[in-house]
Amino acid sequence: MSVRFFASFLILSFCSLLTSSSAYAQWAAMNPVRQVQKQPDGAVFSMGTGTLKVQLCSESVIHVLYSPTASFAKRADFVVIKESWPAAQWSMQSTDDAVTLTTSLVKITVTKKDGAISYAEVHGGTLVQEASRSLTPEKVNGEDTYRAESFVSIYGSHEGLYGLGQHQAGVWNYRGESVDISQENSNISVPLMLSSKGYGIFWNNTSRSRFNNRFANYLYISSEVADVIDYYFLYGPEFDKIIAEYRDLTGQAPMFGKWAYGFWQCKNRYKSQEELLGVARKYRDLHIPVDDIVQDWFWWNRKGEFVFNKNYPDPKAMIDELHAENFHLMISIWPFFEPGSANYDYMQSKGWFVDAFKYAKPPYHANAMAVYDATSPEARKYYWDLVNKGLFSIGADAWWMDTTEPETEGQEENILLNHKLAAGSGTRNVNVYPLLDTGAVYQGQRSASDKKRVFILSRSAFAGSQRNAVTAWSGDINSDWLTFKRQIPAGLNFELSGIPYWTTDIGGFVSGNPTDPVFRELFIRWFQYGTFNPILRVHGTRQPDENELWSYGPDAQTILVNFDRLRYRMLPYIYSLAWKTTIEAYTPMRPLVMDFRTDQRAQNVGDQFMYGPAFLVNPVTEPAAKTRQLYLPEDKWYDFWTGVAVEGGRTINASAPLDRLPLYVRAGSIVPLGPDEEWSTQKPADPIELRIYRGANGDFVLYEDENDNYDYEKGVYATIPLHWDDAAQTLTIGERKGQFPGMLESRAFRVVFVSENHGVGINPADEADKVVQYSGKRIAVTP
């Protein structure tokens, strides 16, 4: 086939496809602007067909609505909770051809002939254009509704597209890909897409949707059910600002208790009170750092009864002993109810079930089950009341909300589809279930107590889930190297979907053998990676049935415990990032494109990431590897293990023996490290080792509070600003702001200026360069 013929074939094929698209058909027919009405917050455009509204929420957040009628009917919005905006400064100009709305940052141009909307930087080029949109009448799940389509033109062959939740195909940059926005086990869908050009699109629709960029310079966004097209254009250009705008719309992420940022022990599953307590006691006997142990499923008699079975003769005493040993307990809860359970008949009489169905593969799920309707406020309250009475009231600390898609195994499609819910059509609301289900527990616990921070581990999530104190995990994944490798881009895209807390089953769920040397190596590499996940936890099905750190043999145990120790030494750094995540809408696990957005090589790196501002993490995902090729962005970097300085802007082969993860620290970093401890609050964070990585200016804010309650929301916390002036070679430990009960009035800082073989690795430096006593007043320190 000649080049010319092949090009002609592609063009004709593409045009043929476009002609068949209802979105393009409307665009080609030209849906002109008939009239423009300026409003205090934007403009309304009466179109040849339908009505378009462009609302300027702020200088960088633009809300677009398109209705097939002359008005915008008020509708329930489960996701966006921001109801009002301060008045934005903007101007409007109109010509015969177009209407232009301009803020200090962006320029929005609506073309009169067809209603196309172009978004541009106010002093730069065009970012993206919504060329057309359409709402096609359809009857779905018994209701008259519309199929929504938006046809977007993308400019620039190097533009990268990210976010959209967590998907398992191993794809990092979604340019040229098609992504379904539909919830399944191990696939989490969030309709927020970010572009390396510095903008984001949040598609506000809860039905099954799709972002399709399989055509080089075009993006189709579609949804099965809609009354209006509803999306937000978010301008940064930096990703942190875009994500902050998204969280401003959908809710901020609250802090977890400090314990949650430590290590979590779990397996599938602990089968008795005796077994679970025995594991906890052994961890303390071996002095291995850990804060949480997890009780997975089948601790109950029947699903839907929040009552322990006979293998747990005294659950309150069990929890009390765990607390006495400085453990927290997370318990698995499901949204399913089994016929014959204590609550089934009552809930069925209230109409609080979506459907009863049979799982496909006994003996695990031999009986019919019903999932409760989380779109019903009454059902949500009742669900929390059951959890509260059976579990929270006896001291349970955290919730493993499993199958929050809800469960889709044994059938191809989500069970909410084609059912009626309290909120209306299940097909219309199919993706929002995990938000509402986790919201029942978050809001319930917040109403019950402000003394214990909510923690929810959820198998699924949706836009807004971060406001429910949700950490998502990557689902029931396989235990092999390919699956491990795919978790890294999956997690990084999830981080760019605006929900900051994410984790995996270290070692995979299905399945592994701790006595197998090949699996041991995989588990070690996965644990090294997990040390730098927002939440560090092991889980999985193992044969033999052990998954504790000592289960992998003495050599592996030494490596695993060392990385566990590193996690605990980093807690002053990690907990400060948690505060930054809540207060500043920060993202702790950061794909390189977040901090090096204009670097084209960084844009396409999906297997490395920053953990906070300091650490460049480079997971090893190949068996028997001794080195790992990695990209160092333009900057100066220090090898964490040796202190050797390396110039960036290039690819290197880093040493990667089994006991080391290639780990680099960016010049200008200030890293606070605490003492060795066996649980997160065992010791006061004193002394703190401040590692200074010279070569650039740097800042860090050290945050502390009471560790577990909601007083921080009332301002009960303290911060200490740290600044490194590289030109003056001076570290300034600033004046402490704030206070809280139990705060250290004075402490020691061991200042270490990192150099080759000095201030390196996991252990505290043998000798500090300076030791200063700090009582809250400003101190300047020089080498």
N, C-alpha and C positions, 0 to 999 in steps of 0.2 A: 504494500500500500504506500503510495507516494505521500510525502509530507503535506503537499497541498490538498490531496484528496482526504487525508486523515483530518486535517484542520477543518475542511468543509463539512465532513461527516459529523465532527463534534459540534460545530455551530448549528447545523440543521437539527441534530438530535436534541440539543439544548433548547433551541427555539420551539421545537415540537412539544417538548415537555412543558415549557412555560405556557404555550398556548393552551394546553389542557388544564393548567392551574387556574382555579377560580380567582386567586390573588392576582395573577398576571392578567387575566381576562378583564378584571375591573380596571386595572392600571392602564391596559392598552386602550380600553374604551374611554379613558380619561374621565375621572370623577372630579369635576372642577369645583373650585370654591365659588359659591354664589354670593356669599355675604360674610363679612368679618365684623365681629363685635368685640371691642376691647373691654376687658374686665379688670378689676383691681389686681388680680393675681395672674393675668394672662390674657388669652383670647379664645373665642369660640368661633368656629368656622362652619357655616351652613354649606354643606356639600351638595353636589348633584344628587348623591345618595348618602343620607346619614348626616351625622354631626360630629365634628372633631373639636376637642378641647385640648389646648396646650396650656398647662398650668406651670408657672414658674414658682416652685416651692422655695427655692433659694437660688443663690448665684450659680449653683452647680447641680441642683436636683430638678429635673423636669418631669412632670407627670403628664402622660398622654392618655386620653380617653377617646374612644371612637364608638359611637352608638349608631345603630341602623335607623333610629328614629330621631325626632327633633329634640329629645330630652335625654337625661341620664337618670334612670330609675335608681333610687337608693337600694343598695343590696348589702347583705351581710358580708363582712370582710374578716375572716378569721386570722389573717396574716398581718396586715398593716395596722398598727395600733396608734400611729401618730395621727392625731386628728386636726391639728392646726399648725400653722407656720408663721413665724414673724414675717412682716412685710418685706419682700425682697426689692432691691433697687434694680430697675430694668427700664428699657425703652423700647418703643415699637415704631417701625417705619414701614410704609406701604408704597409699593409701586404698582404699575399695571401688571407686572409679572409675578410679584411675590410679596409676602409679608415677612419682615424680619424682627425677631424679638432678641434683644441683646442684654446680657448681664455683664458684670465685670470680668467673667471668665469664659462664657460660651455665647455663641451666636446660633440661633435657631431660625432657619429659613423655611417657610411653607410656600411651596410653589402653587400659584393659583390655578394653573391649568389641570393639575392632577392631585393636589393635596399632599405631594411628597414632602417629607420633612428631612432637612439636612442639618446635621449637628457639626459645628466647627468650633475650634478654639478661637477666642475673640481676636487674638493676634497671630493666628496660625492657620493651617489648612483644614480641610474638611476631615472630620473624624469618621463619620458613618452617615448613611442616609436610609431612612425608611421610605422606600420607593413607592410602596402601596400597601393597602390593608383591605381586608374584606371580611364580612360576616355572612355566611351562607346558611339560609334557614334549613334546619334539620329537626327531626323528632328523635330524641335520645332518651331512653329509659322512661318513655311515656310522657315526656314534657316537650313542648315546643321551644326550641332553642336555636343556637347558631353554632356553626363551626367557625372558629377564628383563625385567620391567617395573616401574617405580616411578612412582607417581602423586603429584605434588607440588602442594600448594596454595600460591600466592603471594599475599602480602598487600600492598596498596598499589598504586595505579595508576601511580605515578611511579617504581617500582622499575626500575632498569636492569640488564641482564644482559650479561655480556661474557666474553671468552676464547674457549675451544673451538678454538684453533688459528688458522690463517690461511685465509680463504676469500675468494673473488674477486667476490662480488656487490655490493661497495660498501657493505655494511651495517655499521654501527658498533654500535648498541645492538640486541641480539638479542631484546629484548622484543617478542613477537608474531611471532617467526620460528621456523623449524624448521631445525636444522643437523645434517647427516649427519656422523658421525664415521667417516670412511672416507678412505683415502689415495689421492690422485691427483696427477698433475703439476699444480702451481700451487695445490692445495688440501691443506693440512696439518691433520691432525685431532689434537687433544689434549683428552681428556675432563675438562677443568677449567673450571668456570664460576664467575665471580665476580658478586656482586650489589652494587649501590650501597648496599644496607642494611647491608653490612659482613660478609657471610659468603661462603664458597665451598663448592662441592660437587665433590669429585674422585671420579669414577666409575671404579673400578678394574676395567676390563674391556678385553680386547684384541681382541674381535671387533667387527664393524661395529655401530655404535650410533647412537642419535639423541637429540637434545635438542629436543623439540617443544613450543613455547610459542605455537602458533597460536590457542590458546584463552585468552582474556584473562587469567584468573587461575589457570591450571593449566599445569603443566609435566609432560610425559611423558618419562621417560628409559627407553630400551629398548636391549637388546642381543640379537643373534641367537643367541649361544651363552653359556651360563653354567652352572656347577654351584651357585653361590651368588650372591646379590646382595651386592655388596661396594662400599661407598663410604665416603668420609671427609667429615664435616662440619667445615669449617674456619672459625673465627671470628676476626675481626680486632680491631676493626671496620675498621682501615685496611688497604688493599690490600697494602702492603709486608709487613705481618705475615702475611697470608693466604698470600702467595707464599713467604715464609720458611718457613711450616709445610709447604707443598707440597714445597719443596726439601729440607726436613728428612726428608720421607718418601722422596723419589725421587733425591736426590743434589744436591750443590752444583756450581756452575759454576766450573771452574778458570780461572785467568788464561791469556790468550794472551801470546806474546812481544810486547814493546812495538811491534815493527814492524807487527804485525797491525792496530793501530789507526790506521795511516797510510793511504795511498792505494794501491789495487790497480788495475793496468792489465790489461785482458783484452779479447778479442774472439772471435768465432766464425769462424775460429780461426787461430792461427799455424801455418804449414804446414811450417816448416823451422827448423833450428838457426840458420841465417844470418838469417832474418827476425826471429826472436825476439831474438837478440842485437843486431841492428841497431836495433830499437825501444828496447831498454834503453840502448844507447849514446846514442841521440838524446835521451832524457830527461835523461841526465846532461849532455850537451853544452848543452842548453837550460836547465839548472838548474831543472827543474820537479820539485817534491817528489814522490817516489814510493818505496815500499818493496818492492812485490811485483809480479811479472809472472806471468801464468797461461798454462799450456799446456793448452788444451782438447783435446777428443777426437781420435782418429785419428792420434795420434803412434805408435801401435803397428802391427804387421803384421796381427795378428788379435786380436779381443777375447779376453781371457783370457791373453794373452802380455804380460808386463810388460817388454817389450823394445822399444826405439825402432826405428823403421823407417829406411830408408836416407837419409831427409831429415835425419836427426840423426846424423851420422857419428861423433861423439864426445860422447855425452850428459854424461859426467862432466866433460870439459873445458868444456862449455857451462855446467854448473852452477857449476863453479869460477870461471869468468869472471864469472858473475852475482854470486857471492858477493864477488869482488874489487871489483865495482862497487857493493857494498852493496845488492844486490837479494836478495830471497828468491824461490823458485820454488814455485808450487803446480801440481800435476799432476792432471788428471782421471782418475779410476779408476772402473770400473763393476763391478757384481756379476755381469756376464754373461760367458759363455764360449762361444766359437764352435767348432763341430766342426772338427777339423783343427788346432786350437791345441795347443800343447805339453802343456797340462794337462788337456784335455777328457776324454780316455779314462781317465786315472787317476781323476779326480774322479767320472766316471760309474761306474767300477767300485766306488767306495766308497759309492755311493748319496747323493752330496752335492748332487745337483741337484733342484730342484723340478719343472721341466718344460722341455721343449724346445718352442719355438713359432716361428712365422714372423711377423715384423713386416709391417705391411700395405703400407707404401709404399717400395718400392725406388726409387732405388739405395742409399738411406742404410742400410737394414737388409735386404738381400736374402737373407741366409742364416739358417738356423735358429739360435737362440741358446738357451742354458740359463742360468737364474739359480741361483746356489748357495744352498744351504739355510742361512741364517744362524741358524736355531734349533739347529743342530748345533755343539757346542763344538769338535769336531774339524775341521769345515769352516771355522769361523771362524779357528782357529789356522792352518790351511793357507793360507787367503786372506791373512792377514797375512804369513806366511812368503814368499809370492810377492811381495807389495808390498815387503817388507823387502829381499829379495835383489835385486830389479830396480830399486828406486827409492830407498828410504831409505838403503841402504848407499852410494849414490853421491852423497848429499847433498840429496835432495829435502826441502823444508821443510814443505810443507802439502799437504793432500789435498782435492781436489774430488770428493766422493763423489756422483756423478750417479745419477739414477734409483733412489734408495733407497726408492721406494714399495713394491715395485720397479716398473719401467716399466709404465705402463698404456695407452700410446698404441696405437692400432690395435685395441683391444678395449674393451668397456664396463666390464668388471669386473677387479679386481685378480687377477693370475695365481695368487696363493696360494690363492684360494678353491677349495674342493672338491678340494684335493690333500692328500696325507699328507706331513707334515714330521717331522723327528726329534723335535720336541716334541709331535707329535700332529696334530690336525686343523689344516689351513691356514685353514679358516674361523674356527676358534676364535682363532687367533693372527695374523690377517691384518694388524692395525694395528701390530704390534710390530716388524716387519721393520726399519724404519730405526733403531730403538734398538739392535738386535742387530748389524746390519751396521756401523754406526759404532762400536759397542763393540768389534768385532774389531780395528779399526785403533787406536782409543784405547788399549785394554789392551795391544795388541801393541807400540806405540811406547813406552808407559810401561815395559814390561818390557825393551825394548832399550836405552833411554837416558833419563837424567834431565837431560841437558844441553840438550835442545831441547824446548820446550813444544809439545804437540800443537795443531794447528789443523785442523779439519774443516769444510768447506763442504758442506752436505747439502741435496738438493732436497726431502727430507721429514724429518719428525721425529715423535716421540711423547713421551708423558710420560716423563721421565727422561733425555731426550736431552742435556739441559744438562750432565750429569755426564761426557759423552763429548767435551767441548770442541767442541761443535757450534754452528756458525752456520748457520741455515737461510736459504735465499733463496726468493724468491716464485715461482720456476719459469719456464717458457718462456712469458712474457707478451707481449702485443702492444706495439707501439711507437706509441701514440697517447695523446691527452690523457685520454680516458675511463679507459683502463687505468692511467695514471699516477695519476689521482685516486683510483682504487679501491685502490691500494697502501697509501694512508695508513691507512684504517681496518683493512685486512687486517693490516698490520704492528702496529698498536696493539693489536688483539685478540690477536695472537700474543704480544706482550709480556706481556699479562695472562694468558697460558697458562703462565707460569712459566719460560719459556725466554728468557734475556735477550738473546741475540745473533741478529740478523736483518738482512737486507739485500735489495736488489733489483738486477736488471740495470738500471743507469742508462741510460735511453733505451729500455728494453724490449728483448726478444730478437728479435722478429719484426715488422718489420725497420725500417731507417731509412736515410736518405740524408744524410750530413753536408754535402753541398753545397746541400741544400734549406733555404731560410731558415726555413720552418715547422718542420721537424724540428730545426734548430739551436736555435730558441727552446725547443722542448720539452726538448731535451737539457740546455740551460742550467738551466731550472727544475728538472729532475729532479736535476741534479748539486747544485744548491743545497740541495735536500731531502736528498740522500744525504750531504752534508757532516755532517749531524746524525743520521745512522743509526749504530747501533753499529759497523758495518763499512762503509767507503766504497769502492765498487768500480764500475767501468764494465764492461759486457759487452754483446754483442749482435751480430746479423747486420746488416752494413752493405753498401750498394751506393753508391759504390765501397767496396772492402774495406779500410776504415780506420776505426779507432775510438779513436785516440789524441787527446789534448787539442788537438794542433795541427791535427787533421783538420777542425776545424769553422770554420776561418778565423781571421784575426788578432783580430778584434773579440771573437768568442766565446772564443778562447783566453785573452785578457786576463781576462775574467770568470771562466772556469773555473779558471785558475791562481790568481787571487785567493782563491777559495773553498778551493782546495787549500792555499794558504798559511795561511788561517785554521785549517783542520783541524790543520796542523802546529804553529801557535802555540798551539793549545788542548791539545796533547798532555799537559802537566802536569795539566790538569783532567781530560782523558779517561782517562789512565792511573790517576789517583786514583779515578775512578769505577769502573774495572775492578777495582781492589783492593776497593772497597766492595761491588761485585757479588759477588765471591768470598767475602769475609769476612762480610758482613752480608746476603747474599741480596737485594741491591739490584737495581733495574731501571733501566737508564740511559735508555732512551727511554720516556717516561712520558705516557700519555694524561692529560688534565686531571683525569679522575675519580680518579686516584691521589692527587693533592695537594689536590683541592678536591671531595672525595667528596660532601659534603652540599649542594653548589651544583647545583641542578637544571639550570641552563643548562650548566654544565661537564659534567654527566653525559652530555649529548647532543651534545657537540662531539667529532667523530671525525676532524677534519681539521686539528687543532692539537695540539701536545704539548710537554711539557717535556723538555729534554735535560739530565739531571741536575737539581740543585736550582735552577740559575740561569736557563737560557735557555728562553724561550717561543718555539717555532718555528712559523711560519705559512706552509706551502708555498703557492706560487702555482700553481694547477692550471687556469687559464683562459688561452687564447691571447690575446696582444695586451693583457694586463692592465697597467694602470698603477697600480691600487690593489687592495687586497684587504681585504674586510670580515673582521674577526676579533673574537673575544671576549676581553677582558681580565678575568680573575677579580678578585674583591675583593682589592685589594692596591695597592701603588705599584709602577710599572714604569718602566724607562728604555729609551728607544729606543737600541739598540746602536750605530746609525750616527750619531746626533746628540747623545746624552746628555740629551735632553729628558725630563723626568719626566712621567709620565701617571698619573692615578688610574684604578684599575680598577673592576670592578663594572658594566661597560658594554661595548657593542659600538662599535667605531670603524672608520673607513675609513683604513687605513694606506697610506702611499706605497709603491709596489712597482715602481719602474723595473726594467728588465731586469737591471741589474747589482746589484740588491739583493733579498734575501729579507727580508720584514718579520720583524724579530728584536727581541725585548724581553728585558730582564734584570730579574729580581725584586729589589725592594729588600731589603737585608740580604745580598745575594750577595757572596761573595769569589771572584773568578775569577783563577786563576793562569795567565798566558800566558808561554810560553817564547820563545826567539829564533827568527828565521827559520832554517829548515834544509831540506836537500834529502832527507834520510832521517831516520828517527826517532831515531837515536843518533849523528848527525853531530857534535853539539856537546853539551857539558854544559849542563844546564838552568840557565844562569847568564849574565846576570841573569834573574830571574823578575820579570815585571811583575804586581803584585797590584792588580787593579782592585776598588775598594771602591764598592759601590752603596748609598749611605746611605738611611735611612728606616726601618730595622728592624734588630734584632739578627741576627747571622748567624755561622755556623760552617762551616769547611771543613777537611778533613784532607788535607794534601799527602803523597802516597805515592811512594816511590822504592825500586828494588831493582836487581838486576843485569841486568834487561831481558829475559833469556831463559834460564831454567833453572828447576828446581823447588826451589831452595834457599829460596824464600819460604815453602814449606810447612813448613820447619824454623825459621822465624822470622828468616831472613836478609833483612831489609828495614828501612827507616827511615820514620818518620812525623813530620810537623811539624804540630801543631794550630794553626789560625788562628781567632781570634774577634774579631768586631766588636761593640762595645758602643755602641749608637746614642745612648743617653742621655749617656754619658760621652764620646762621639766619640773612642773609643780602639780602635785595632787592637792586639791582642796576638798576637805571633808566639811560640808556646809553646816549651817545651823539646823538643828532638828526642828521640825514643825509638827505640832500635835502631840498627843499623849494618849495612853490607855492604861487600864488597870494591869499591873504586873510588868509594866515596861521597865527595862533596864535603864536606870538613871545614868550609869557609867559603864563603860566597856572598853575593851582593848581592840584595836585594829592592828593586825600584823601586815604591814605593807611590803609586798614583794614585787620588785621590778623584774619582770620575766626576761631571762636571757638563756643562752644555751646551757642546758642541764641545771637550770636554777628556776625554781617555781614551776615545776613541770609535773605532769601526771596526777594521780589520784591522791597521793599522800600529802599532808601538809609539808611546806618547805622546811628543811632542817633549820635554816636560819632566815629570819625576816630581815629585810634591809632596814626597816624602821618599825618600831613598836610604839604606838601612840595611845595614850589614855584619852578617851572621849567622853565628855559629859554633856553634850548637846550644843556646845559652842564651836564656832568655825575654827578649823585647824588647817594650816598649810604644811605640806610634807614634800621634801625634795630628796632625790637619791643621795 
